[in-house]
Amino acid sequence: MELFIDILSWLSIIIGGVFCIIGMIGLIRLPDLFTRLHGSSVTDTLGAGFLIFGMALQSGLSLTTAKLIIIFGLILLTSPVATHALAQAALHAGIKPKLTVDKTGGHIAGEE
Amino acid sequence: MFAVGLIAVLVSLVLAMARAIMGPTMFDRVLAANSTATLAVLSLSLLGFVTGRPDFLDIAILYTLLNLVGTIAVLKYFHPGEN
């Protein structure tokens, strides 16, 4: 049972680290602000989720696990709020998404 | 095992800082700062487990809340037209 929990924890931490790196590579390589938001959200949900799950498996049922769950809940609550505010402020400031085909018909939400 | 996760998080931190330095507009820098704060929370938690004292988790909880307040404050005081 101990070995099983260790293996699961290793797997979770490695997958979480890989997702963190994938999200930040997306932040570097994607062409546009609005596509870079996707890369940031990969790190915030999957990366943080798997890393915190791996840490919670190692600490068992204790106060540490409760604190880890609180941290994950706070990240899940605050990260979409910050991302949404950022996207809306960028649209309001007149930054347009890069589109290969303009499907908006010249209209972009947030433009007066 | 926590050291492996800590190294991965530190590599991601370097990439996020690169975007914060390169970013063409201010919003890219705010986004990179937001990601940096999330990664800092993760690395604080992992560092607590690596050193065997998970007391850093309280600081991580506080830093998560400061992250939201910081991002919203920067966007609140942004005026259109100044990229």
N, CA and C atoms of all chains as a GROMACS GRO file, in nm:
protein
  585
    1MET      N    1   0.084  -0.120   0.000
    1MET     CA    2   0.000   0.000   0.000
    1MET      C    3   0.087   0.125   0.000
    2GLU      N    4   0.192   0.119   0.082
    2GLU     CA    5   0.288   0.231   0.086
    2GLU      C    6   0.352   0.252  -0.050
    3LEU      N    7   0.390   0.141  -0.113
    3LEU     CA    8   0.455   0.148  -0.246
    3LEU      C    9   0.360   0.204  -0.349
    4PHE      N   10   0.232   0.162  -0.341
    4PHE     CA   11   0.132   0.209  -0.436
    4PHE      C   12   0.114   0.360  -0.425
    5ILE      N   13   0.106   0.410  -0.301
    5ILE     CA   14   0.090   0.554  -0.282
    5ILE      C   15   0.212   0.630  -0.331
    6ASP      N   16   0.331   0.570  -0.308
    6ASP     CA   17   0.454   0.636  -0.356
    6ASP      C   18   0.455   0.646  -0.508
    7ILE      N   19   0.418   0.535  -0.575
    7ILE     CA   20   0.419   0.535  -0.722
    7ILE      C   21   0.320   0.638  -0.776
    8LEU      N   22   0.200   0.641  -0.715
    8LEU     CA   23   0.097   0.737  -0.760
    8LEU      C   24   0.144   0.881  -0.739
    9SER      N   25   0.213   0.903  -0.627
    9SER     CA   26   0.261   1.037  -0.597
    9SER      C   27   0.370   1.080  -0.694
   10TRP      N   28   0.463   0.988  -0.724
   10TRP     CA   29   0.567   1.017  -0.825
   10TRP      C   30   0.503   1.054  -0.958
   11LEU      N   31   0.406   0.970  -1.001
   11LEU     CA   32   0.340   0.995  -1.129
   11LEU      C   33   0.274   1.132  -1.130
   12SER      N   34   0.202   1.165  -1.022
   12SER     CA   35   0.131   1.293  -1.019
   12SER      C   36   0.228   1.410  -1.025
   13ILE      N   37   0.339   1.399  -0.950
   13ILE     CA   38   0.432   1.513  -0.947
   13ILE      C   39   0.502   1.528  -1.081
   14ILE      N   40   0.537   1.415  -1.146
   14ILE     CA   41   0.603   1.426  -1.277
   14ILE      C   42   0.506   1.483  -1.380
   15ILE      N   43   0.379   1.434  -1.379
   15ILE     CA   44   0.282   1.487  -1.476
   15ILE      C   45   0.256   1.636  -1.451
   16GLY      N   46   0.248   1.674  -1.323
   16GLY     CA   47   0.226   1.815  -1.292
   16GLY      C   48   0.341   1.903  -1.338
   17GLY      N   49   0.465   1.856  -1.317
   17GLY     CA   50   0.579   1.935  -1.363
   17GLY      C   51   0.582   1.948  -1.514
   18VAL      N   52   0.548   1.837  -1.584
   18VAL     CA   53   0.546   1.842  -1.730
   18VAL      C   54   0.439   1.940  -1.778
   19PHE      N   55   0.323   1.941  -1.713
   19PHE     CA   56   0.218   2.035  -1.754
   19PHE      C   57   0.258   2.180  -1.726
   20CYS      N   58   0.330   2.203  -1.615
   20CYS     CA   59   0.380   2.339  -1.588
   20CYS      C   60   0.471   2.385  -1.700
   21ILE      N   61   0.564   2.298  -1.741
   21ILE     CA   62   0.659   2.338  -1.846
   21ILE      C   63   0.586   2.357  -1.979
   22ILE      N   64   0.486   2.269  -2.008
   22ILE     CA   65   0.411   2.281  -2.134
   22ILE      C   66   0.337   2.415  -2.139
   23GLY      N   67   0.273   2.452  -2.026
   23GLY     CA   68   0.200   2.579  -2.025
   23GLY      C   69   0.292   2.698  -2.047
   24MET      N   70   0.412   2.693  -1.986
   24MET     CA   71   0.501   2.808  -2.001
   24MET      C   72   0.566   2.811  -2.139
   25ILE      N   73   0.586   2.692  -2.202
   25ILE     CA   74   0.632   2.693  -2.342
   25ILE      C   75   0.526   2.756  -2.430
   26GLY      N   76   0.398   2.727  -2.399
   26GLY     CA   77   0.290   2.793  -2.472
   26GLY      C   78   0.293   2.942  -2.451
   27LEU      N   79   0.323   2.987  -2.330
   27LEU     CA   80   0.331   3.131  -2.302
   27LEU      C   81   0.442   3.195  -2.385
   28ILE      N   82   0.548   3.120  -2.411
   28ILE     CA   83   0.658   3.176  -2.491
   28ILE      C   84   0.622   3.174  -2.640
   29ARG      N   85   0.567   3.062  -2.688
   29ARG     CA   86   0.564   3.040  -2.832
   29ARG      C   87   0.436   3.084  -2.902
   30LEU      N   88   0.326   3.099  -2.830
   30LEU     CA   89   0.200   3.132  -2.899
   30LEU      C   90   0.204   3.276  -2.949
   31PRO      N   91   0.129   3.306  -3.057
   31PRO     CA   92   0.153   3.431  -3.129
   31PRO      C   93   0.084   3.555  -3.073
   32ASP      N   94  -0.008   3.541  -2.978
   32ASP     CA   95  -0.104   3.646  -2.952
   32ASP      C   96  -0.132   3.650  -2.802
   33LEU      N   97  -0.177   3.762  -2.750
   33LEU     CA   98  -0.210   3.769  -2.608
   33LEU      C   99  -0.323   3.674  -2.572
   34PHE      N  100  -0.425   3.669  -2.658
   34PHE     CA  101  -0.544   3.588  -2.624
   34PHE      C  102  -0.517   3.440  -2.635
   35THR      N  103  -0.418   3.400  -2.714
   35THR     CA  104  -0.381   3.258  -2.715
   35THR      C  105  -0.285   3.226  -2.602
   36ARG      N  106  -0.208   3.327  -2.560
   36ARG     CA  107  -0.118   3.302  -2.447
   36ARG      C  108  -0.194   3.277  -2.318
   37LEU      N  109  -0.318   3.332  -2.310
   37LEU     CA  110  -0.400   3.306  -2.191
   37LEU      C  111  -0.426   3.156  -2.175
   38HIS      N  112  -0.437   3.081  -2.288
   38HIS     CA  113  -0.457   2.936  -2.279
   38HIS      C  114  -0.338   2.869  -2.212
   39GLY      N  115  -0.218   2.909  -2.255
   39GLY     CA  116  -0.099   2.849  -2.195
   39GLY      C  117  -0.091   2.874  -2.046
   40SER      N  118  -0.127   2.996  -2.007
   40SER     CA  119  -0.126   3.027  -1.864
   40SER      C  120  -0.226   2.942  -1.787
   41SER      N  121  -0.343   2.916  -1.849
   41SER     CA  122  -0.445   2.841  -1.775
   41SER      C  123  -0.409   2.693  -1.764
   42VAL      N  124  -0.328   2.641  -1.858
   42VAL     CA  125  -0.282   2.502  -1.843
   42VAL      C  126  -0.201   2.486  -1.715
   43THR      N  127  -0.110   2.583  -1.693
   43THR     CA  128  -0.030   2.576  -1.570
   43THR      C  129  -0.118   2.591  -1.446
   44ASP      N  130  -0.217   2.680  -1.455
   44ASP     CA  131  -0.296   2.708  -1.335
   44ASP      C  132  -0.388   2.594  -1.296
   45THR      N  133  -0.438   2.516  -1.393
   45THR     CA  134  -0.532   2.410  -1.356
   45THR      C  135  -0.463   2.274  -1.347
   46LEU      N  136  -0.408   2.224  -1.460
   46LEU     CA  137  -0.355   2.088  -1.459
   46LEU      C  138  -0.223   2.079  -1.384
   47GLY      N  139  -0.133   2.177  -1.409
   47GLY     CA  140  -0.003   2.171  -1.342
   47GLY      C  141  -0.018   2.180  -1.192
   48ALA      N  142  -0.089   2.284  -1.146
   48ALA     CA  143  -0.108   2.300  -1.001
   48ALA      C  144  -0.188   2.185  -0.943
   49GLY      N  145  -0.288   2.137  -1.017
   49GLY     CA  146  -0.371   2.028  -0.966
   49GLY      C  147  -0.293   1.902  -0.942
   50PHE      N  148  -0.213   1.859  -1.043
   50PHE     CA  149  -0.138   1.734  -1.027
   50PHE      C  150  -0.030   1.747  -0.921
   51LEU      N  151   0.039   1.864  -0.917
   51LEU     CA  152   0.145   1.880  -0.817
   51LEU      C  153   0.086   1.876  -0.676
   52ILE      N  154  -0.028   1.945  -0.655
   52ILE     CA  155  -0.086   1.948  -0.521
   52ILE      C  156  -0.144   1.812  -0.484
   53PHE      N  157  -0.197   1.739  -0.584
   53PHE     CA  158  -0.247   1.603  -0.556
   53PHE      C  159  -0.133   1.512  -0.512
   54GLY      N  160  -0.017   1.525  -0.579
   54GLY     CA  161   0.097   1.443  -0.539
   54GLY      C  162   0.145   1.476  -0.398
   55MET      N  163   0.147   1.606  -0.364
   55MET     CA  164   0.190   1.643  -0.229
   55MET      C  165   0.090   1.597  -0.124
   56ALA      N  166  -0.041   1.605  -0.158
   56ALA     CA  167  -0.144   1.564  -0.062
   56ALA      C  168  -0.138   1.414  -0.037
   57LEU      N  169  -0.102   1.334  -0.141
   57LEU     CA  170  -0.089   1.190  -0.120
   57LEU      C  171   0.023   1.160  -0.023
   58GLN      N  172   0.132   1.237  -0.028
   58GLN     CA  173   0.245   1.210   0.060
   58GLN      C  174   0.216   1.249   0.204
   59SER      N  175   0.133   1.350   0.227
   59SER     CA  176   0.113   1.396   0.365
   59SER      C  177  -0.002   1.325   0.434
   60GLY      N  178  -0.083   1.246   0.360
   60GLY     CA  179  -0.187   1.169   0.426
   60GLY      C  180  -0.300   1.257   0.477
   61LEU      N  181  -0.377   1.204   0.573
   61LEU     CA  182  -0.488   1.280   0.629
   61LEU      C  183  -0.436   1.366   0.743
   62SER      N  184  -0.411   1.493   0.714
   62SER     CA  185  -0.358   1.579   0.820
   62SER      C  186  -0.394   1.723   0.789
   63LEU      N  187  -0.346   1.814   0.872
   63LEU     CA  188  -0.372   1.956   0.852
   63LEU      C  189  -0.304   2.006   0.725
   64THR      N  190  -0.189   1.944   0.692
   64THR     CA  191  -0.117   1.983   0.570
   64THR      C  192  -0.202   1.963   0.447
   65THR      N  193  -0.273   1.848   0.442
   65THR     CA  194  -0.359   1.822   0.328
   65THR      C  195  -0.472   1.926   0.319
   66ALA      N  196  -0.525   1.964   0.436
   66ALA     CA  197  -0.631   2.065   0.436
   66ALA      C  198  -0.579   2.197   0.379
   67LYS      N  199  -0.454   2.233   0.418
   67LYS     CA  200  -0.397   2.357   0.365
   67LYS      C  201  -0.375   2.348   0.215
   68LEU      N  202  -0.330   2.229   0.169
   68LEU     CA  203  -0.308   2.212   0.024
   68LEU      C  204  -0.438   2.225  -0.053
   69ILE      N  205  -0.546   2.167   0.004
   69ILE     CA  206  -0.676   2.176  -0.064
   69ILE      C  207  -0.723   2.322  -0.066
   70ILE      N  208  -0.696   2.396   0.042
   70ILE     CA  209  -0.732   2.538   0.044
   70ILE      C  210  -0.655   2.614  -0.064
   71ILE      N  211  -0.524   2.583  -0.078
   71ILE     CA  212  -0.445   2.652  -0.181
   71ILE      C  213  -0.500   2.622  -0.320
   72PHE      N  214  -0.533   2.494  -0.346
   72PHE     CA  215  -0.583   2.459  -0.479
   72PHE      C  216  -0.718   2.527  -0.506
   73GLY      N  217  -0.805   2.531  -0.404
   73GLY     CA  218  -0.933   2.598  -0.422
   73GLY      C  219  -0.916   2.746  -0.450
   74LEU      N  220  -0.822   2.809  -0.379
   74LEU     CA  221  -0.799   2.952  -0.403
   74LEU      C  222  -0.744   2.976  -0.542
   75ILE      N  223  -0.653   2.887  -0.589
   75ILE     CA  224  -0.601   2.904  -0.725
   75ILE      C  225  -0.714   2.888  -0.826
   76LEU      N  226  -0.801   2.786  -0.803
   76LEU     CA  227  -0.912   2.765  -0.896
   76LEU      C  228  -1.009   2.882  -0.894
   77LEU      N  229  -1.024   2.950  -0.779
   77LEU     CA  230  -1.117   3.063  -0.775
   77LEU      C  231  -1.055   3.188  -0.836
   78THR      N  232  -0.929   3.217  -0.805
   78THR     CA  233  -0.874   3.347  -0.841
   78THR      C  234  -0.818   3.351  -0.983
   79SER      N  235  -0.768   3.237  -1.034
   79SER     CA  236  -0.702   3.241  -1.165
   79SER      C  237  -0.798   3.275  -1.280
   80PRO      N  238  -0.919   3.217  -1.288
   80PRO     CA  239  -1.010   3.258  -1.396
   80PRO      C  240  -1.055   3.403  -1.384
   81VAL      N  241  -1.069   3.452  -1.260
   81VAL     CA  242  -1.109   3.591  -1.243
   81VAL      C  243  -1.002   3.685  -1.299
   82ALA      N  244  -0.875   3.657  -1.265
   82ALA     CA  245  -0.766   3.742  -1.314
   82ALA      C  246  -0.753   3.732  -1.465
   83THR      N  247  -0.768   3.609  -1.520
   83THR     CA  248  -0.756   3.592  -1.665
   83THR      C  249  -0.867   3.666  -1.740
   84HIS      N  250  -0.989   3.656  -1.685
   84HIS     CA  251  -1.103   3.722  -1.750
   84HIS      C  252  -1.087   3.872  -1.745
   85ALA      N  253  -1.044   3.925  -1.631
   85ALA     CA  254  -1.023   4.070  -1.620
   85ALA      C  255  -0.914   4.116  -1.716
   86LEU      N  256  -0.811   4.033  -1.730
   86LEU     CA  257  -0.701   4.068  -1.820
   86LEU      C  258  -0.748   4.072  -1.965
   87ALA      N  259  -0.826   3.969  -2.007
   87ALA     CA  260  -0.874   3.965  -2.145
   87ALA      C  261  -0.966   4.082  -2.174
   88GLN      N  262  -1.053   4.115  -2.076
   88GLN     CA  263  -1.146   4.224  -2.100
   88GLN      C  264  -1.074   4.358  -2.105
   89ALA      N  265  -0.973   4.376  -2.019
   89ALA     CA  266  -0.898   4.502  -2.022
   89ALA      C  267  -0.821   4.515  -2.152
   90ALA      N  268  -0.768   4.402  -2.204
   90ALA     CA  269  -0.693   4.409  -2.329
   90ALA      C  270  -0.786   4.442  -2.446
   91LEU      N  271  -0.906   4.380  -2.447
   91LEU     CA  272  -1.002   4.412  -2.554
   91LEU      C  273  -1.043   4.558  -2.546
   92HIS      N  274  -1.064   4.606  -2.423
   92HIS     CA  275  -1.107   4.744  -2.405
   92HIS      C  276  -0.998   4.841  -2.448
   93ALA      N  277  -0.872   4.799  -2.435
   93ALA     CA  278  -0.763   4.886  -2.474
   93ALA      C  279  -0.738   4.884  -2.624
   94GLY      N  280  -0.813   4.798  -2.698
   94GLY     CA  281  -0.802   4.800  -2.842
   94GLY      C  282  -0.706   4.700  -2.900
   95ILE      N  283  -0.663   4.600  -2.822
   95ILE     CA  284  -0.578   4.495  -2.877
   95ILE      C  285  -0.666   4.392  -2.945
   96LYS      N  286  -0.641   4.366  -3.074
   96LYS     CA  287  -0.728   4.274  -3.147
   96LYS      C  288  -0.663   4.137  -3.156
   97PRO      N  289  -0.746   4.030  -3.145
   97PRO     CA  290  -0.690   3.896  -3.163
   97PRO      C  291  -0.647   3.874  -3.307
   98LYS      N  292  -0.540   3.794  -3.323
   98LYS     CA  293  -0.493   3.760  -3.457
   98LYS      C  294  -0.583   3.652  -3.514
   99LEU      N  295  -0.645   3.677  -3.627
   99LEU     CA  296  -0.732   3.578  -3.690
   99LEU      C  297  -0.683   3.554  -3.831
  100THR      N  298  -0.682   3.425  -3.872
  100THR     CA  299  -0.649   3.398  -4.011
  100THR      C  300  -0.767   3.433  -4.101
  101VAL      N  301  -0.889   3.401  -4.055
  101VAL     CA  302  -1.010   3.439  -4.127
  101VAL      C  303  -1.092   3.526  -4.032
  102ASP      N  304  -1.132   3.644  -4.077
  102ASP     CA  305  -1.208   3.733  -3.990
  102ASP      C  306  -1.353   3.689  -3.986
  103LYS      N  307  -1.391   3.618  -3.877
  103LYS     CA  308  -1.528   3.568  -3.867
  103LYS      C  309  -1.616   3.661  -3.786
  104THR      N  310  -1.560   3.771  -3.737
  104THR     CA  311  -1.640   3.858  -3.654
  104THR      C  312  -1.718   3.960  -3.736
  105GLY      N  313  -1.690   3.968  -3.866
  105GLY     CA  314  -1.760   4.065  -3.950
  105GLY      C  315  -1.723   4.208  -3.914
  106GLY      N  316  -1.600   4.228  -3.869
  106GLY     CA  317  -1.557   4.363  -3.835
  106GLY      C  318  -1.595   4.404  -3.695
  107HIS      N  319  -1.675   4.321  -3.624
  107HIS     CA  320  -1.716   4.355  -3.488
  107HIS      C  321  -1.636   4.273  -3.389
  108ILE      N  322  -1.583   4.338  -3.288
  108ILE     CA  323  -1.519   4.266  -3.179
  108ILE      C  324  -1.578   4.319  -3.051
  109ALA      N  325  -1.621   4.227  -2.962
  109ALA     CA  326  -1.686   4.268  -2.838
  109ALA      C  327  -1.594   4.358  -2.757
  110GLY      N  328  -1.651   4.463  -2.700
  110GLY     CA  329  -1.570   4.554  -2.622
  110GLY      C  330  -1.534   4.679  -2.699
  111GLU      N  331  -1.548   4.672  -2.834
  111GLU     CA  332  -1.522   4.791  -2.914
  111GLU      C  333  -1.649   4.874  -2.922
  112GLU      N  334  -1.633   5.002  -2.906
  112GLU     CA  335  -1.753   5.088  -2.914
  112GLU      C  336  -1.780   5.123  -3.059
  113MET      N  337   1.152   1.300  -0.455
  113MET     CA  338   1.047   1.317  -0.555
  113MET      C  339   1.002   1.461  -0.561
  114PHE      N  340   1.004   1.531  -0.446
  114PHE     CA  341   0.962   1.671  -0.452
  114PHE      C  342   1.066   1.757  -0.520
  115ALA      N  343   1.194   1.713  -0.516
  115ALA     CA  344   1.298   1.791  -0.582
  115ALA      C  345   1.277   1.793  -0.733
  116VAL      N  346   1.226   1.680  -0.789
  116VAL     CA  347   1.199   1.676  -0.933
  116VAL      C  348   1.092   1.778  -0.970
  117GLY      N  349   0.984   1.780  -0.892
  117GLY     CA  350   0.879   1.879  -0.917
  117GLY      C  351   0.929   2.021  -0.901
  118LEU      N  352   1.017   2.040  -0.801
  118LEU     CA  353   1.070   2.175  -0.777
  118LEU      C  354   1.155   2.220  -0.896
  119ILE      N  355   1.235   2.128  -0.952
  119ILE     CA  356   1.317   2.165  -1.069
  119ILE      C  357   1.227   2.201  -1.187
  120ALA      N  358   1.120   2.122  -1.209
  120ALA     CA  359   1.029   2.152  -1.320
  120ALA      C  360   0.964   2.289  -1.302
  121VAL      N  361   0.923   2.320  -1.178
  121VAL     CA  362   0.860   2.449  -1.152
  121VAL      C  363   0.959   2.563  -1.173
  122LEU      N  364   1.086   2.540  -1.136
  122LEU     CA  365   1.186   2.646  -1.155
  122LEU      C  366   1.214   2.670  -1.303
  123VAL      N  367   1.217   2.561  -1.384
  123VAL     CA  368   1.234   2.579  -1.528
  123VAL      C  369   1.117   2.660  -1.586
  124SER      N  370   0.994   2.629  -1.541
  124SER     CA  371   0.878   2.706  -1.589
  124SER      C  372   0.888   2.851  -1.545
  125LEU      N  373   0.943   2.875  -1.425
  125LEU     CA  374   0.959   3.014  -1.378
  125LEU      C  375   1.052   3.092  -1.470
  126VAL      N  376   1.160   3.025  -1.516
  126VAL     CA  377   1.253   3.093  -1.607
  126VAL      C  378   1.180   3.132  -1.736
  127LEU      N  379   1.096   3.039  -1.789
  127LEU     CA  380   1.023   3.068  -1.913
  127LEU      C  381   0.925   3.184  -1.892
  128ALA      N  382   0.857   3.185  -1.776
  128ALA     CA  383   0.762   3.294  -1.749
  128ALA      C  384   0.833   3.428  -1.737
  129MET      N  385   0.951   3.427  -1.675
  129MET     CA  386   1.026   3.552  -1.664
  129MET      C  387   1.073   3.599  -1.802
  130ALA      N  388   1.106   3.502  -1.891
  130ALA     CA  389   1.144   3.541  -2.027
  130ALA      C  390   1.030   3.613  -2.097
  131ARG      N  391   0.906   3.563  -2.081
  131ARG     CA  392   0.792   3.630  -2.141
  131ARG      C  393   0.771   3.767  -2.077
  132ALA      N  394   0.794   3.778  -1.947
  132ALA     CA  395   0.775   3.908  -1.881
  132ALA      C  396   0.876   4.009  -1.932
  133ILE      N  397   0.996   3.964  -1.968
  133ILE     CA  398   1.096   4.058  -2.021
  133ILE      C  399   1.067   4.090  -2.168
  134MET      N  400   1.028   3.987  -2.247
  134MET     CA  401   1.007   4.008  -2.391
  134MET      C  402   0.880   4.084  -2.422
  135GLY      N  403   0.773   4.060  -2.341
  135GLY     CA  404   0.636   4.091  -2.377
  135GLY      C  405   0.616   4.221  -2.452
  136PRO      N  406   0.555   4.220  -2.569
  136PRO     CA  407   0.542   4.344  -2.644
  136PRO      C  408   0.448   4.445  -2.578
  137THR      N  409   0.336   4.400  -2.524
  137THR     CA  410   0.245   4.494  -2.460
  137THR      C  411   0.251   4.478  -2.308
  138MET      N  412   0.184   4.571  -2.239
  138MET     CA  413   0.181   4.563  -2.093
  138MET      C  414   0.103   4.441  -2.046
  139PHE      N  415   0.000   4.400  -2.125
  139PHE     CA  416  -0.084   4.289  -2.080
  139PHE      C  417  -0.007   4.158  -2.079
  140ASP      N  418   0.088   4.142  -2.172
  140ASP     CA  419   0.171   4.022  -2.169
  140ASP      C  420   0.253   4.017  -2.041
  141ARG      N  421   0.299   4.133  -1.998
  141ARG     CA  422   0.378   4.135  -1.875
  141ARG      C  423   0.291   4.106  -1.753
  142VAL      N  424   0.166   4.158  -1.754
  142VAL     CA  425   0.077   4.128  -1.641
  142VAL      C  426   0.044   3.979  -1.638
  143LEU      N  427   0.022   3.920  -1.757
  143LEU     CA  428  -0.006   3.776  -1.764
  143LEU      C  429   0.112   3.694  -1.714
  144ALA      N  430   0.233   3.735  -1.755
  144ALA     CA  431   0.352   3.663  -1.709
  144ALA      C  432   0.370   3.678  -1.559
  145ALA      N  433   0.336   3.796  -1.504
  145ALA     CA  434   0.347   3.814  -1.359
  145ALA      C  435   0.247   3.726  -1.286
  146ASN      N  436   0.127   3.712  -1.346
  146ASN     CA  437   0.025   3.625  -1.286
  146ASN      C  438   0.073   3.480  -1.283
  147SER      N  439   0.128   3.432  -1.395
  147SER     CA  440   0.179   3.295  -1.400
  147SER      C  441   0.296   3.277  -1.304
  148THR      N  442   0.381   3.380  -1.296
  148THR     CA  443   0.495   3.373  -1.204
  148THR      C  444   0.449   3.356  -1.060
  149ALA      N  445   0.341   3.427  -1.024
  149ALA     CA  446   0.293   3.417  -0.886
  149ALA      C  447   0.237   3.279  -0.859
  150THR      N  448   0.164   3.222  -0.956
  150THR     CA  449   0.112   3.085  -0.936
  150THR      C  450   0.227   2.986  -0.920
  151LEU      N  451   0.331   3.001  -1.005
  151LEU     CA  452   0.445   2.910  -0.995
  151LEU      C  453   0.521   2.933  -0.864
  152ALA      N  454   0.521   3.056  -0.815
  152ALA     CA  455   0.588   3.082  -0.687
  152ALA      C  456   0.515   3.013  -0.574
  153VAL      N  457   0.380   3.012  -0.581
  153VAL     CA  458   0.302   2.940  -0.479
  153VAL      C  459   0.337   2.792  -0.481
  154LEU      N  460   0.343   2.734  -0.604
  154LEU     CA  461   0.376   2.591  -0.615
  154LEU      C  462   0.516   2.562  -0.564
  155SER      N  463   0.611   2.651  -0.597
  155SER     CA  464   0.748   2.623  -0.554
  155SER      C  465   0.764   2.642  -0.404
  156LEU      N  466   0.685   2.734  -0.344
  156LEU     CA  467   0.688   2.746  -0.197
  156LEU      C  468   0.638   2.618  -0.132
  157SER      N  469   0.526   2.562  -0.184
  157SER     CA  470   0.475   2.438  -0.125
  157SER      C  471   0.576   2.325  -0.140
  158LEU      N  472   0.634   2.312  -0.262
  158LEU     CA  473   0.729   2.202  -0.285
  158LEU      C  474   0.854   2.220  -0.200
  159LEU      N  475   0.897   2.346  -0.181
  159LEU     CA  476   1.016   2.370  -0.100
  159LEU      C  477   0.993   2.330   0.044
  160GLY      N  478   0.870   2.354   0.094
  160GLY     CA  479   0.837   2.309   0.228
  160GLY      C  480   0.849   2.158   0.242
  161PHE      N  481   0.804   2.083   0.138
  161PHE     CA  482   0.813   1.938   0.146
  161PHE      C  483   0.957   1.889   0.130
  162VAL      N  484   1.037   1.960   0.047
  162VAL     CA  485   1.176   1.917   0.028
  162VAL      C  486   1.254   1.931   0.157
  163THR      N  487   1.234   2.043   0.229
  163THR     CA  488   1.308   2.063   0.352
  163THR      C  489   1.244   1.992   0.471
  164GLY      N  490   1.127   1.925   0.449
  164GLY     CA  491   1.066   1.850   0.556
  164GLY      C  492   0.987   1.933   0.656
  165ARG      N  493   0.966   2.059   0.624
  165ARG     CA  494   0.886   2.143   0.714
  165ARG      C  495   0.775   2.208   0.634
  166PRO      N  496   0.656   2.150   0.627
  166PRO     CA  497   0.549   2.207   0.543
  166PRO      C  498   0.483   2.329   0.608
  167ASP      N  499   0.561   2.415   0.671
  167ASP     CA  500   0.504   2.535   0.730
  167ASP      C  501   0.493   2.648   0.630
  168PHE      N  502   0.562   2.631   0.516
  168PHE     CA  503   0.556   2.734   0.413
  168PHE      C  504   0.419   2.744   0.349
  169LEU      N  505   0.332   2.647   0.377
  169LEU     CA  506   0.201   2.646   0.312
  169LEU      C  507   0.117   2.766   0.352
  170ASP      N  508   0.135   2.816   0.474
  170ASP     CA  509   0.061   2.936   0.516
  170ASP      C  510   0.100   3.055   0.430
  171ILE      N  511   0.232   3.067   0.405
  171ILE     CA  512   0.279   3.176   0.319
  171ILE      C  513   0.223   3.159   0.179
  172ALA      N  514   0.213   3.033   0.133
  172ALA     CA  515   0.161   3.008  -0.002
  172ALA      C  516   0.015   3.051  -0.013
  173ILE      N  517  -0.065   3.022   0.092
  173ILE     CA  518  -0.206   3.065   0.091
  173ILE      C  519  -0.214   3.217   0.081
  174LEU      N  520  -0.133   3.285   0.160
  174LEU     CA  521  -0.134   3.432   0.158
  174LEU      C  522  -0.094   3.484   0.020
  175TYR      N  523   0.006   3.420  -0.041
  175TYR     CA  524   0.056   3.468  -0.169
  175TYR      C  525  -0.045   3.448  -0.281
  176THR      N  526  -0.128   3.341  -0.269
  176THR     CA  527  -0.234   3.322  -0.369
  176THR      C  528  -0.331   3.438  -0.369
  177LEU      N  529  -0.368   3.484  -0.248
  177LEU     CA  530  -0.462   3.596  -0.239
  177LEU      C  531  -0.398   3.724  -0.288
  178LEU      N  532  -0.269   3.745  -0.254
  178LEU     CA  533  -0.200   3.867  -0.300
  178LEU      C  534  -0.190   3.872  -0.453
  179ASN      N  535  -0.180   3.753  -0.515
  179ASN     CA  536  -0.171   3.743  -0.661
  179ASN      C  537  -0.294   3.805  -0.725
  180LEU      N  538  -0.412   3.765  -0.678
  180LEU     CA  539  -0.537   3.818  -0.735
  180LEU      C  540  -0.545   3.969  -0.715
  181VAL      N  541  -0.515   4.013  -0.592
  181VAL     CA  542  -0.526   4.156  -0.562
  181VAL      C  543  -0.430   4.236  -0.649
  182GLY      N  544  -0.307   4.184  -0.667
  182GLY     CA  545  -0.210   4.255  -0.748
  182GLY      C  546  -0.253   4.268  -0.893
  183THR      N  547  -0.300   4.154  -0.952
  183THR     CA  548  -0.340   4.158  -1.092
  183THR      C  549  -0.457   4.254  -1.114
  184ILE      N  550  -0.560   4.244  -1.028
  184ILE     CA  551  -0.678   4.329  -1.045
  184ILE      C  552  -0.640   4.476  -1.023
  185ALA      N  553  -0.548   4.502  -0.930
  185ALA     CA  554  -0.510   4.641  -0.903
  185ALA      C  555  -0.439   4.702  -1.023
  186VAL      N  556  -0.348   4.624  -1.086
  186VAL     CA  557  -0.279   4.676  -1.204
  186VAL      C  558  -0.378   4.705  -1.316
  187LEU      N  559  -0.474   4.612  -1.337
  187LEU     CA  560  -0.570   4.632  -1.446
  187LEU      C  561  -0.668   4.744  -1.416
  188LYS      N  562  -0.697   4.766  -1.288
  188LYS     CA  563  -0.792   4.870  -1.250
  188LYS      C  564  -0.737   5.009  -1.282
  189TYR      N  565  -0.607   5.026  -1.262
  189TYR     CA  566  -0.549   5.158  -1.282
  189TYR      C  567  -0.485   5.173  -1.419
  190PHE      N  568  -0.530   5.088  -1.513
  190PHE     CA  569  -0.479   5.101  -1.649
  190PHE      C  570  -0.573   5.191  -1.729
  191HIS      N  571  -0.518   5.286  -1.802
  191HIS     CA  572  -0.602   5.373  -1.885
  191HIS      C  573  -0.583   5.337  -2.031
  192PRO      N  574  -0.692   5.329  -2.108
  192PRO     CA  575  -0.681   5.290  -2.248
  192PRO      C  576  -0.594   5.387  -2.327
  193GLY      N  577  -0.516   5.331  -2.418
  193GLY     CA  578  -0.435   5.416  -2.504
  193GLY      C  579  -0.288   5.417  -2.466
  194GLU      N  580  -0.253   5.361  -2.349
  194GLU     CA  581  -0.112   5.358  -2.311
  194GLU      C  582  -0.065   5.214  -2.312
  195ASN      N  583  -0.020   5.168  -2.426
  195ASN     CA  584   0.032   5.031  -2.429
  195ASN      C  585   0.178   5.031  -2.387
   0.00000   0.00000   0.00000
